[in-house]
Amino acid sequence: MLLLNPVVIGVIVMCTLCLLRFNILLAILISALIAGVSANIDIITTINILIKGMQGNLETALTYILLGALAAAIAMSNLTAILIHYVSQLISKKTFWFVLTIAFVACFSQNLIPVNIAFIPILIPPLLALMNKMQIDRRAVACALTFGLKAPYVSASVGFGLIFHNILAKEISQNGLETNLSDISSVMWLGGVAMLIGLFLAIIYYRTPRSYEQSSMEAKELYDSNLDIKMSKKEWVLLIGVAIAFGVQLWSDSLPLGGLMGLIFMVAFGGIEYKKIDKVMENGLSMMAFIAFIMLVAAGFASVIRETGGIGELVEFATAISGGKFGGTIIMLAIGLLVTMGIGTSFGTIPIIAAFYVPLCISLEFSHAATILLIGIAAALGDAGSPASDSTLGPTSGLNADGQHNHIYDTCVPTFVFFNIPLLICGVVFAMFL
């Protein structure tokens, strides 16, 4: 029975607890244990699988901590005030363009400078004061950031998108349908269009001004006309340190190494005072540690989900009751949504579902293009809106720097509604006509 499937049980329990405002870290842990036990895996084995699986996000967790320290160092300098000053001169009264600019900049993190979420804890916290002054609803900004983290890899074969599309082509080919990169690119842009529509709808829907508390320091940065906004040696060192962090990451393909090298440079050349190193690290930990631990536990939850064997049962269920193209499309996309919501990554979903979806699409006589779109969209569904995805945890890490942004109701729910629904509609409609 579908409702007894351990994947379904685990994901539903996790989402329900999160929506009830239960602590997300405990929600993921409890959901993992319930999923494991429902698959007849004893509780000790389940917890061991979870702990071992946490290794999968160790690099991401360390990255969050080091980037939090970089962000803390910037917050303790005049760079925050300088950034607010110049941005406010350009777009301080244009809410729509401000949010759209955030989305545009976020897109570069997936292709031009492929640093993924690394830019968020550095760029967004300094802009919160300006957002508060403009009374921008941060839910719109969360949607803009998630769009920038997700739409480029879904739609374009560049940067992280090249990795995503190559995985798609490889897995589809290995399961009986020869596919190359140009085949993927020729249809997956439709997913990007669907997400762009969702972004515009989100900005329009959240256009009503929303008030946030302004700290005394933020107010000083915004309203003190005597504030020195000139770049001193300290600010230049910090700026170069950030550039080094990103440059080392691009060279070494290691975000933790980049963050560490950036911090070392800042300390060595006076961007961070030696006596304030502990303070910087403490502030970085307070900003990012909780998000880092969520990422660790999320990786463990994904391991438990895989070990239950429930994903294969879900796909067999889809094969048995598809009853034609339309029904098969709905079921395949729904299962993709469930799987990705659980494991928190579209990239990891493709190998799981492709082995079953390719034969099913062939048996239902879907075209080559429709098969690619269905598998690509099924994998992409759920990355936005998942409490355990870096596409939602990243935006929250920046927008909640002052404790006024809820991960579930201000990031996960808005991104789920405005991106998953358009993607689902896109997958159903175009799969039927391609």
C-alpha positions as a Markdown table, in Angstrom:
| # | Residue | x | y | z |
|---|---|---|---|---|
| 1 | Met | 0.0 | 0.0 | 0.0 |
| 2 | Leu | 1.4 | 3.4 | -1.0 |
| 3 | Leu | 0.8 | 5.1 | 2.4 |
| 4 | Leu | 2.9 | 2.4 | 4.1 |
| 5 | Asn | 5.9 | 3.1 | 1.9 |
| 6 | Pro | 8.8 | 4.2 | 4.1 |
| 7 | Val | 9.8 | 7.0 | 1.8 |
| 8 | Val | 6.2 | 8.4 | 1.8 |
| 9 | Ile | 6.0 | 8.0 | 5.6 |
| 10 | Gly | 9.4 | 9.7 | 6.2 |
| 11 | Val | 8.8 | 12.6 | 3.9 |
| 12 | Ile | 5.2 | 13.2 | 5.1 |
| 13 | Val | 6.4 | 13.1 | 8.8 |
| 14 | Met | 9.2 | 15.5 | 8.1 |
| 15 | Cys | 7.1 | 18.0 | 6.3 |
| 16 | Thr | 4.3 | 17.8 | 8.8 |
| 17 | Leu | 6.5 | 18.4 | 11.8 |
| 18 | Cys | 8.2 | 21.3 | 10.0 |
| 19 | Leu | 4.9 | 22.9 | 9.1 |
| 20 | Leu | 3.9 | 22.5 | 12.8 |
| 21 | Arg | 7.0 | 24.7 | 13.6 |
| 22 | Phe | 8.7 | 21.8 | 15.3 |
| 23 | Asn | 12.5 | 22.1 | 15.4 |
| 24 | Ile | 13.7 | 21.2 | 11.9 |
| 25 | Leu | 16.8 | 19.4 | 13.1 |
| 26 | Leu | 14.8 | 17.1 | 15.4 |
| 27 | Ala | 12.1 | 16.8 | 12.7 |
| 28 | Ile | 14.6 | 15.3 | 10.2 |
| 29 | Leu | 16.1 | 13.0 | 12.9 |
| 30 | Ile | 12.7 | 11.7 | 13.9 |
| 31 | Ser | 11.5 | 11.3 | 10.3 |
| 32 | Ala | 14.7 | 9.2 | 9.5 |
| 33 | Leu | 14.1 | 6.9 | 12.4 |
| 34 | Ile | 10.4 | 6.4 | 11.5 |
| 35 | Ala | 11.3 | 5.7 | 7.9 |
| 36 | Gly | 13.9 | 3.2 | 8.9 |
| 37 | Val | 11.7 | 1.4 | 11.4 |
| 38 | Ser | 8.7 | 1.3 | 8.9 |
| 39 | Ala | 11.0 | -0.5 | 6.5 |
| 40 | Asn | 11.8 | -3.1 | 9.2 |
| 41 | Ile | 15.3 | -1.8 | 9.8 |
| 42 | Asp | 15.9 | -1.9 | 13.6 |
| 43 | Ile | 16.4 | 1.5 | 15.2 |
| 44 | Ile | 20.1 | 1.0 | 16.1 |
| 45 | Thr | 20.9 | 0.1 | 12.5 |
| 46 | Thr | 18.9 | 3.1 | 11.3 |
| 47 | Ile | 20.7 | 5.5 | 13.5 |
| 48 | Asn | 24.1 | 4.0 | 12.3 |
| 49 | Ile | 23.1 | 4.5 | 8.7 |
| 50 | Leu | 22.1 | 8.1 | 9.4 |
| 51 | Ile | 25.4 | 8.9 | 11.2 |
| 52 | Lys | 27.4 | 7.3 | 8.4 |
| 53 | Gly | 25.4 | 9.1 | 5.8 |
| 54 | Met | 26.1 | 12.5 | 7.5 |
| 55 | Gln | 29.6 | 12.2 | 6.0 |
| 56 | Gly | 28.1 | 13.1 | 2.6 |
| 57 | Asn | 27.6 | 16.8 | 3.7 |
| 58 | Leu | 30.7 | 17.3 | 5.8 |
| 59 | Glu | 32.3 | 19.5 | 3.2 |
| 60 | Thr | 29.1 | 21.6 | 2.9 |
| 61 | Ala | 28.9 | 22.0 | 6.7 |
| 62 | Leu | 32.5 | 23.1 | 7.0 |
| 63 | Thr | 32.0 | 25.5 | 4.1 |
| 64 | Tyr | 29.0 | 27.1 | 5.9 |
| 65 | Ile | 31.0 | 27.7 | 9.1 |
| 66 | Leu | 34.0 | 29.3 | 7.3 |
| 67 | Leu | 31.7 | 31.4 | 5.1 |
| 68 | Gly | 29.9 | 32.5 | 8.2 |
| 69 | Ala | 33.2 | 33.7 | 9.6 |
| 70 | Leu | 33.9 | 35.7 | 6.4 |
| 71 | Ala | 30.4 | 37.2 | 6.7 |
| 72 | Ala | 31.0 | 38.1 | 10.3 |
| 73 | Ala | 34.3 | 39.8 | 9.5 |
| 74 | Ile | 32.6 | 41.9 | 6.8 |
| 75 | Ala | 29.7 | 42.8 | 9.2 |
| 76 | Met | 32.3 | 44.2 | 11.7 |
| 77 | Ser | 33.7 | 46.6 | 9.1 |
| 78 | Asn | 32.4 | 49.5 | 7.1 |
| 79 | Leu | 31.9 | 47.4 | 4.0 |
| 80 | Thr | 28.3 | 46.8 | 5.1 |
| 81 | Ala | 27.6 | 50.6 | 5.2 |
| 82 | Ile | 29.4 | 51.1 | 1.9 |
| 83 | Leu | 27.5 | 48.4 | 0.2 |
| 84 | Ile | 24.2 | 49.7 | 1.5 |
| 85 | His | 25.1 | 53.3 | 0.5 |
| 86 | Tyr | 25.8 | 52.5 | -3.1 |
| 87 | Val | 23.0 | 50.0 | -3.6 |
| 88 | Ser | 20.5 | 52.4 | -2.0 |
| 89 | Gln | 21.5 | 55.1 | -4.5 |
| 90 | Leu | 20.8 | 52.8 | -7.4 |
| 91 | Ile | 17.7 | 50.9 | -6.6 |
| 92 | Ser | 16.5 | 51.9 | -3.1 |
| 93 | Lys | 13.0 | 52.8 | -4.3 |
| 94 | Lys | 12.5 | 50.1 | -6.9 |
| 95 | Thr | 11.5 | 47.0 | -5.0 |
| 96 | Phe | 10.7 | 45.0 | -8.1 |
| 97 | Trp | 14.1 | 45.7 | -9.7 |
| 98 | Phe | 15.9 | 45.1 | -6.4 |
| 99 | Val | 14.4 | 41.6 | -6.0 |
| 100 | Leu | 15.0 | 40.8 | -9.7 |
| 101 | Thr | 18.6 | 42.0 | -9.4 |
| 102 | Ile | 19.1 | 39.6 | -6.5 |
| 103 | Ala | 17.8 | 36.7 | -8.7 |
| 104 | Phe | 20.1 | 37.8 | -11.6 |
| 105 | Val | 23.2 | 37.9 | -9.3 |
| 106 | Ala | 22.3 | 34.5 | -7.8 |
| 107 | Cys | 22.2 | 33.0 | -11.3 |
| 108 | Phe | 25.9 | 33.8 | -11.7 |
| 109 | Ser | 26.7 | 31.5 | -8.8 |
| 110 | Gln | 25.7 | 28.5 | -10.9 |
| 111 | Asn | 27.7 | 29.3 | -14.1 |
| 112 | Leu | 29.9 | 32.5 | -14.4 |
| 113 | Ile | 31.4 | 32.1 | -10.9 |
| 114 | Pro | 30.2 | 28.6 | -9.8 |
| 115 | Val | 30.3 | 29.0 | -6.1 |
| 116 | Asn | 26.7 | 27.8 | -5.5 |
| 117 | Ile | 25.4 | 29.1 | -2.1 |
| 118 | Ala | 28.8 | 30.5 | -1.0 |
| 119 | Phe | 27.9 | 34.1 | -1.9 |
| 120 | Ile | 24.7 | 34.3 | 0.2 |
| 121 | Pro | 26.0 | 34.7 | 3.8 |
| 122 | Ile | 28.4 | 37.3 | 2.5 |
| 123 | Leu | 26.1 | 39.3 | 0.2 |
| 124 | Ile | 22.7 | 39.1 | 1.8 |
| 125 | Pro | 23.2 | 40.0 | 5.6 |
| 126 | Pro | 24.7 | 43.5 | 4.7 |
| 127 | Leu | 21.6 | 44.2 | 2.6 |
| 128 | Leu | 19.0 | 43.3 | 5.3 |
| 129 | Ala | 19.0 | 46.9 | 6.7 |
| 130 | Leu | 18.2 | 48.3 | 3.2 |
| 131 | Met | 15.5 | 45.6 | 2.7 |
| 132 | Asn | 14.0 | 46.6 | 6.1 |
| 133 | Lys | 14.0 | 50.3 | 5.1 |
| 134 | Met | 12.3 | 49.4 | 1.7 |
| 135 | Gln | 9.9 | 47.1 | 3.6 |
| 136 | Ile | 10.6 | 44.3 | 1.1 |
| 137 | Asp | 8.9 | 41.0 | 2.0 |
| 138 | Arg | 11.9 | 38.6 | 2.4 |
| 139 | Arg | 9.8 | 35.8 | 1.1 |
| 140 | Ala | 10.1 | 37.4 | -2.4 |
| 141 | Val | 13.9 | 37.6 | -1.9 |
| 142 | Ala | 14.0 | 33.9 | -0.8 |
| 143 | Cys | 12.2 | 33.0 | -4.1 |
| 144 | Ala | 14.7 | 35.1 | -6.0 |
| 145 | Leu | 17.7 | 33.4 | -4.4 |
| 146 | Thr | 16.2 | 29.9 | -4.9 |
| 147 | Phe | 15.5 | 30.8 | -8.5 |
| 148 | Gly | 19.1 | 31.8 | -9.0 |
| 149 | Leu | 20.4 | 28.6 | -7.4 |
| 150 | Lys | 18.1 | 26.3 | -9.3 |
| 151 | Ala | 16.8 | 27.6 | -12.6 |
| 152 | Pro | 20.3 | 27.9 | -14.3 |
| 153 | Tyr | 21.2 | 24.2 | -13.7 |
| 154 | Val | 17.7 | 23.0 | -14.7 |
| 155 | Ser | 17.7 | 24.9 | -18.0 |
| 156 | Ala | 21.3 | 25.6 | -19.3 |
| 157 | Ser | 24.3 | 23.3 | -19.9 |
| 158 | Val | 26.7 | 25.7 | -18.2 |
| 159 | Gly | 28.5 | 25.4 | -14.8 |
| 160 | Phe | 26.4 | 23.3 | -12.5 |
| 161 | Gly | 23.9 | 23.0 | -15.3 |
| 162 | Leu | 26.5 | 21.1 | -17.3 |
| 163 | Ile | 26.9 | 18.6 | -14.5 |
| 164 | Phe | 23.2 | 18.2 | -14.1 |
| 165 | His | 22.6 | 17.8 | -17.9 |
| 166 | Asn | 25.5 | 15.3 | -18.2 |
| 167 | Ile | 24.1 | 13.2 | -15.4 |
| 168 | Leu | 20.7 | 13.2 | -17.2 |
| 169 | Ala | 22.3 | 12.2 | -20.5 |
| 170 | Lys | 24.4 | 9.5 | -19.0 |
| 171 | Glu | 21.7 | 7.9 | -16.9 |
| 172 | Ile | 19.1 | 8.0 | -19.7 |
| 173 | Ser | 21.6 | 6.5 | -22.1 |
| 174 | Gln | 22.6 | 3.7 | -19.7 |
| 175 | Asn | 19.0 | 2.7 | -19.4 |
| 176 | Gly | 18.3 | 2.1 | -23.0 |
| 177 | Leu | 17.7 | 5.5 | -24.7 |
| 178 | Glu | 20.8 | 7.0 | -26.4 |
| 179 | Thr | 20.9 | 10.6 | -25.4 |
| 180 | Asn | 23.5 | 13.4 | -25.8 |
| 181 | Leu | 23.9 | 16.8 | -24.3 |
| 182 | Ser | 22.3 | 18.7 | -27.2 |
| 183 | Asp | 19.1 | 16.5 | -26.7 |
| 184 | Ile | 19.0 | 17.6 | -23.0 |
| 185 | Ser | 19.5 | 21.3 | -23.8 |
| 186 | Ser | 16.8 | 21.3 | -26.5 |
| 187 | Val | 14.0 | 20.6 | -24.0 |
| 188 | Met | 15.2 | 21.4 | -20.4 |
| 189 | Trp | 15.0 | 25.2 | -21.1 |
| 190 | Leu | 11.3 | 24.7 | -20.7 |
| 191 | Gly | 11.8 | 24.1 | -17.0 |
| 192 | Gly | 13.7 | 27.4 | -16.7 |
| 193 | Val | 10.8 | 29.2 | -18.4 |
| 194 | Ala | 8.4 | 27.6 | -15.9 |
| 195 | Met | 10.6 | 28.8 | -13.0 |
| 196 | Leu | 10.9 | 32.3 | -14.4 |
| 197 | Ile | 7.1 | 32.5 | -14.5 |
| 198 | Gly | 7.0 | 31.4 | -10.9 |
| 199 | Leu | 9.6 | 34.1 | -10.0 |
| 200 | Phe | 7.5 | 36.9 | -11.5 |
| 201 | Leu | 4.4 | 35.5 | -9.7 |
| 202 | Ala | 6.2 | 35.4 | -6.4 |
| 203 | Ile | 7.5 | 39.0 | -6.7 |
| 204 | Ile | 4.0 | 40.2 | -7.6 |
| 205 | Tyr | 2.3 | 38.2 | -4.8 |
| 206 | Tyr | 4.8 | 39.4 | -2.1 |
| 207 | Arg | 4.8 | 43.1 | -3.3 |
| 208 | Thr | 2.9 | 44.3 | -0.2 |
| 209 | Pro | 5.3 | 46.1 | 2.2 |
| 210 | Arg | 6.3 | 44.1 | 5.2 |
| 211 | Ser | 7.9 | 45.6 | 8.4 |
| 212 | Tyr | 10.9 | 44.2 | 10.1 |
| 213 | Glu | 12.7 | 45.4 | 13.2 |
| 214 | Gln | 15.8 | 47.6 | 12.5 |
| 215 | Ser | 18.7 | 47.2 | 14.8 |
| 216 | Ser | 20.4 | 50.3 | 16.2 |
| 217 | Met | 23.6 | 49.5 | 14.1 |
| 218 | Glu | 21.6 | 49.0 | 10.9 |
| 219 | Ala | 19.8 | 52.3 | 11.6 |
| 220 | Lys | 23.1 | 54.1 | 12.0 |
| 221 | Glu | 24.4 | 52.6 | 8.7 |
| 222 | Leu | 21.3 | 53.8 | 6.9 |
| 223 | Tyr | 20.6 | 57.2 | 8.4 |
| 224 | Asp | 23.9 | 58.6 | 9.7 |
| 225 | Ser | 25.0 | 61.1 | 7.1 |
| 226 | Asn | 28.3 | 61.6 | 8.8 |
| 227 | Leu | 29.2 | 57.9 | 8.5 |
| 228 | Asp | 32.5 | 57.4 | 6.8 |
| 229 | Ile | 31.9 | 55.4 | 3.6 |
| 230 | Lys | 35.4 | 55.6 | 2.3 |
| 231 | Met | 37.3 | 52.4 | 1.7 |
| 232 | Ser | 40.2 | 52.1 | 4.2 |
| 233 | Lys | 43.0 | 49.5 | 4.1 |
| 234 | Lys | 40.9 | 47.2 | 6.3 |
| 235 | Glu | 38.0 | 47.2 | 3.9 |
| 236 | Trp | 40.2 | 46.6 | 0.9 |
| 237 | Val | 41.9 | 43.7 | 2.7 |
| 238 | Leu | 38.5 | 42.2 | 3.4 |
| 239 | Leu | 37.3 | 42.6 | -0.2 |
| 240 | Ile | 40.5 | 41.0 | -1.5 |
| 241 | Gly | 40.1 | 38.2 | 1.0 |
| 242 | Val | 36.6 | 37.5 | -0.3 |
| 243 | Ala | 38.0 | 37.5 | -3.9 |
| 244 | Ile | 40.7 | 35.1 | -2.8 |
| 245 | Ala | 38.2 | 32.8 | -1.2 |
| 246 | Phe | 36.2 | 32.5 | -4.4 |
| 247 | Gly | 39.3 | 32.3 | -6.6 |
| 248 | Val | 40.8 | 29.5 | -4.6 |
| 249 | Gln | 37.5 | 27.7 | -4.7 |
| 250 | Leu | 37.4 | 27.9 | -8.5 |
| 251 | Trp | 41.0 | 26.8 | -8.8 |
| 252 | Ser | 40.8 | 23.9 | -6.3 |
| 253 | Asp | 37.1 | 23.0 | -6.6 |
| 254 | Ser | 37.1 | 23.2 | -2.7 |
| 255 | Leu | 34.9 | 25.7 | -1.0 |
| 256 | Pro | 36.3 | 25.0 | 2.5 |
| 257 | Leu | 39.8 | 25.6 | 1.3 |
| 258 | Gly | 38.7 | 28.9 | -0.4 |
| 259 | Gly | 37.1 | 30.1 | 2.8 |
| 260 | Leu | 40.1 | 29.2 | 4.9 |
| 261 | Met | 42.5 | 30.9 | 2.6 |
| 262 | Gly | 40.3 | 34.0 | 2.6 |
| 263 | Leu | 40.3 | 34.1 | 6.4 |
| 264 | Ile | 44.1 | 33.6 | 6.6 |
| 265 | Phe | 44.7 | 36.5 | 4.2 |
| 266 | Met | 42.3 | 38.8 | 6.2 |
| 267 | Val | 44.1 | 38.0 | 9.5 |
| 268 | Ala | 47.6 | 38.3 | 7.9 |
| 269 | Phe | 47.0 | 41.7 | 6.4 |
| 270 | Gly | 44.9 | 43.3 | 9.1 |
| 271 | Gly | 41.4 | 42.9 | 7.7 |
| 272 | Ile | 40.6 | 41.0 | 10.9 |
| 273 | Glu | 42.4 | 42.2 | 14.0 |
| 274 | Tyr | 44.3 | 39.4 | 15.7 |
| 275 | Lys | 42.6 | 40.0 | 19.1 |
| 276 | Lys | 39.2 | 39.8 | 17.4 |
| 277 | Ile | 39.7 | 36.4 | 15.7 |
| 278 | Asp | 37.7 | 34.6 | 18.4 |
| 279 | Lys | 34.9 | 37.1 | 18.1 |
| 280 | Val | 34.7 | 36.7 | 14.3 |
| 281 | Met | 34.6 | 32.9 | 14.6 |
| 282 | Glu | 32.0 | 33.0 | 17.3 |
| 283 | Asn | 29.8 | 35.3 | 15.2 |
| 284 | Gly | 30.3 | 33.1 | 12.2 |
| 285 | Leu | 29.3 | 30.0 | 14.2 |
| 286 | Ser | 26.2 | 31.7 | 15.6 |
| 287 | Met | 25.1 | 32.7 | 12.1 |
| 288 | Met | 25.7 | 29.4 | 10.3 |
| 289 | Ala | 26.2 | 26.5 | 12.7 |
| 290 | Phe | 22.5 | 25.5 | 12.9 |
| 291 | Ile | 22.2 | 25.5 | 9.1 |
| 292 | Ala | 25.4 | 23.4 | 8.8 |
| 293 | Phe | 24.1 | 20.8 | 11.2 |
| 294 | Ile | 20.8 | 20.6 | 9.3 |
| 295 | Met | 22.8 | 19.9 | 6.1 |
| 296 | Leu | 24.7 | 17.1 | 7.9 |
| 297 | Val | 21.5 | 15.5 | 9.3 |
| 298 | Ala | 19.8 | 15.9 | 5.9 |
| 299 | Ala | 22.6 | 13.8 | 4.3 |
| 300 | Gly | 22.0 | 11.1 | 6.9 |
| 301 | Phe | 18.2 | 11.2 | 6.3 |
| 302 | Ala | 18.9 | 10.7 | 2.5 |
| 303 | Ser | 21.0 | 7.6 | 3.3 |
| 304 | Val | 18.2 | 6.1 | 5.4 |
| 305 | Ile | 15.7 | 6.8 | 2.6 |
| 306 | Arg | 17.9 | 5.0 | 0.1 |
| 307 | Glu | 18.4 | 2.0 | 2.4 |
| 308 | Thr | 14.7 | 1.4 | 3.0 |
| 309 | Gly | 14.2 | 0.2 | -0.6 |
| 310 | Gly | 11.0 | 2.3 | -0.7 |
| 311 | Ile | 12.0 | 4.3 | -3.8 |
| 312 | Gly | 12.0 | 1.1 | -5.9 |
| 313 | Glu | 8.6 | 0.2 | -4.5 |
| 314 | Leu | 7.2 | 3.6 | -5.4 |
| 315 | Val | 8.4 | 3.3 | -9.0 |
| 316 | Glu | 6.9 | -0.2 | -9.3 |
| 317 | Phe | 3.7 | 1.2 | -8.0 |
| 318 | Ala | 3.8 | 3.9 | -10.7 |
| 319 | Thr | 4.4 | 1.3 | -13.4 |
| 320 | Ala | 1.5 | -0.8 | -12.2 |
| 321 | Ile | -1.2 | 1.9 | -12.1 |
| 322 | Ser | 0.0 | 4.4 | -14.7 |
| 323 | Gly | -2.9 | 3.5 | -17.1 |
| 324 | Gly | -1.7 | 5.7 | -19.9 |
| 325 | Lys | 0.4 | 8.8 | -20.7 |
| 326 | Phe | -1.5 | 11.3 | -18.6 |
| 327 | Gly | -1.6 | 9.1 | -15.5 |
| 328 | Gly | 2.0 | 8.0 | -15.9 |
| 329 | Thr | 3.1 | 11.6 | -16.2 |
| 330 | Ile | 1.4 | 12.7 | -13.0 |
| 331 | Ile | 2.6 | 9.7 | -11.0 |
| 332 | Met | 6.2 | 10.0 | -12.2 |
| 333 | Leu | 6.4 | 13.7 | -11.4 |
| 334 | Ala | 4.8 | 13.1 | -8.0 |
| 335 | Ile | 7.3 | 10.4 | -7.1 |
| 336 | Gly | 10.2 | 12.6 | -8.2 |
| 337 | Leu | 8.8 | 15.3 | -6.0 |
| 338 | Leu | 8.7 | 13.0 | -3.0 |
| 339 | Val | 12.2 | 11.6 | -3.5 |
| 340 | Thr | 13.8 | 15.0 | -4.0 |
| 341 | Met | 12.0 | 16.5 | -1.0 |
| 342 | Gly | 13.4 | 13.6 | 1.0 |
| 343 | Ile | 17.0 | 13.5 | -0.1 |
| 344 | Gly | 17.3 | 17.3 | -0.8 |
| 345 | Thr | 19.2 | 17.2 | -4.1 |
| 346 | Ser | 18.0 | 17.0 | -7.7 |
| 347 | Phe | 21.5 | 15.7 | -8.8 |
| 348 | Gly | 21.1 | 12.7 | -6.5 |
| 349 | Thr | 17.6 | 11.9 | -7.6 |
| 350 | Ile | 18.4 | 11.3 | -11.3 |
| 351 | Pro | 20.3 | 8.0 | -10.9 |
| 352 | Ile | 17.6 | 6.7 | -8.5 |
| 353 | Ile | 14.6 | 7.3 | -10.9 |
| 354 | Ala | 16.2 | 7.0 | -14.4 |
| 355 | Ala | 16.5 | 3.2 | -14.2 |
| 356 | Phe | 12.8 | 2.8 | -13.7 |
| 357 | Tyr | 11.5 | 5.9 | -15.6 |
| 358 | Val | 13.2 | 5.2 | -19.0 |
| 359 | Pro | 11.6 | 1.8 | -19.5 |
| 360 | Leu | 8.3 | 3.1 | -18.3 |
| 361 | Cys | 8.4 | 6.1 | -20.7 |
| 362 | Ile | 9.3 | 3.7 | -23.6 |
| 363 | Ser | 6.4 | 1.4 | -22.7 |
| 364 | Leu | 4.0 | 4.4 | -22.6 |
| 365 | Glu | 5.3 | 5.5 | -26.0 |
| 366 | Phe | 6.6 | 8.9 | -24.9 |
| 367 | Ser | 8.8 | 10.7 | -27.4 |
| 368 | His | 12.6 | 11.0 | -26.7 |
| 369 | Ala | 12.1 | 14.7 | -25.9 |
| 370 | Ala | 9.2 | 14.0 | -23.6 |
| 371 | Thr | 11.2 | 11.3 | -21.7 |
| 372 | Ile | 14.1 | 13.7 | -21.1 |
| 373 | Leu | 11.8 | 16.4 | -19.9 |
| 374 | Leu | 9.9 | 14.1 | -17.6 |
| 375 | Ile | 13.0 | 12.7 | -15.9 |
| 376 | Gly | 14.6 | 16.1 | -15.7 |
| 377 | Ile | 11.6 | 17.8 | -14.2 |
| 378 | Ala | 10.9 | 14.8 | -11.9 |
| 379 | Ala | 14.4 | 15.2 | -10.5 |
| 380 | Ala | 14.2 | 19.0 | -10.2 |
| 381 | Leu | 10.8 | 19.0 | -8.4 |
| 382 | Gly | 11.2 | 19.2 | -4.7 |
| 383 | Asp | 14.7 | 20.9 | -4.6 |
| 384 | Ala | 12.8 | 24.1 | -4.1 |
| 385 | Gly | 10.7 | 23.7 | -1.0 |
| 386 | Ser | 12.6 | 20.9 | 0.7 |
| 387 | Pro | 13.5 | 21.7 | 4.3 |
| 388 | Ala | 16.8 | 19.8 | 3.7 |
| 389 | Ser | 17.9 | 21.3 | 0.4 |
| 390 | Asp | 20.8 | 23.8 | 0.0 |
| 391 | Ser | 18.4 | 25.7 | -2.4 |
| 392 | Thr | 16.3 | 26.6 | 0.6 |
| 393 | Leu | 18.9 | 26.5 | 3.5 |
| 394 | Gly | 21.2 | 28.8 | 1.6 |
| 395 | Pro | 18.6 | 31.7 | 1.3 |
| 396 | Thr | 17.6 | 31.2 | 4.9 |
| 397 | Ser | 21.2 | 31.4 | 6.1 |
| 398 | Gly | 21.4 | 35.0 | 4.7 |
| 399 | Leu | 17.9 | 36.2 | 5.3 |
| 400 | Asn | 17.7 | 35.0 | 8.9 |
| 401 | Ala | 21.0 | 36.7 | 9.9 |
| 402 | Asp | 19.0 | 38.9 | 12.2 |
| 403 | Gly | 16.6 | 36.2 | 13.4 |
| 404 | Gln | 13.5 | 37.5 | 11.5 |
| 405 | His | 13.1 | 35.0 | 8.8 |
| 406 | Asn | 11.5 | 31.5 | 9.3 |
| 407 | His | 13.0 | 28.7 | 7.3 |
| 408 | Ile | 9.8 | 26.8 | 6.7 |
| 409 | Tyr | 7.2 | 29.5 | 6.3 |
| 410 | Asp | 9.3 | 32.2 | 4.8 |
| 411 | Thr | 11.6 | 30.1 | 2.5 |
| 412 | Cys | 10.3 | 26.5 | 2.0 |
| 413 | Val | 6.6 | 27.2 | 1.6 |
| 414 | Pro | 6.9 | 30.1 | -0.8 |
| 415 | Thr | 9.5 | 28.4 | -3.0 |
| 416 | Phe | 7.5 | 25.2 | -3.0 |
| 417 | Val | 4.4 | 26.9 | -4.2 |
| 418 | Phe | 6.0 | 29.3 | -6.8 |
| 419 | Phe | 8.4 | 26.8 | -8.3 |
| 420 | Asn | 7.1 | 23.3 | -7.9 |
| 421 | Ile | 3.6 | 24.1 | -9.2 |
| 422 | Pro | 4.9 | 25.7 | -12.4 |
| 423 | Leu | 7.4 | 22.9 | -12.9 |
| 424 | Leu | 4.7 | 20.3 | -12.4 |
| 425 | Ile | 2.4 | 22.0 | -14.9 |
| 426 | Cys | 5.2 | 22.4 | -17.4 |
| 427 | Gly | 6.1 | 18.7 | -17.1 |
| 428 | Val | 2.5 | 17.5 | -17.5 |
| 429 | Val | 1.6 | 19.8 | -20.4 |
| 430 | Phe | 4.8 | 19.5 | -22.5 |
| 431 | Ala | 5.3 | 15.8 | -21.9 |
| 432 | Met | 1.9 | 15.2 | -23.5 |
| 433 | Phe | 2.7 | 17.3 | -26.6 |
| 434 | Leu | 6.4 | 16.9 | -27.3 |
